[in-house]
Amino acid sequence: MTTIRYLVKDVDTSIEFYTKHLGFEFIEQMGPAFAIVAKGDLNLWLSGPLSSAARPMPDGRKPGAGGWNRFVIEVTDIEAFVASLKSAGVAFRNSIVTGPGGKQILVEDPSGNPIEVFQPA
């Protein structure tokens, strides 16, 4: 099993996004600070502004959402999957791009964290 932590702006909004749009299962929530959702062998820790992971570093840097590292969700029909997300108002960073290994697009969660949706060639 793999565990990834994402810093999020709002835990409840993030739970709804991941369970409603990306097929994650709700596992547990610790108040407004933290929650866990899962998809297959992936546990995703959603750490809100009140979580210990959001505390400033000793040098003053503040952890935040929205970087470029991401996890990948594989799909069999990327065009249909993207169309369903677009009709639900989900935000994207780009359009579908095609490379030697397949097609991909970057979805943004409500906090600006990227999720790659990938269809193998």
Buried (B, 14 or more C-beta within 10 A) or exposed (E): EEEEBBBBBBBBBBBEBBBEBBEBEEEEBEEEBBBBBBBEEBBBBBBBBEBEBBEEEEEEEEBEBBEEEBBEBEBEEBEEBBEEBEEEEBEBBEEBEEEEEBBBBBBBBBBBBBBBBBBEE
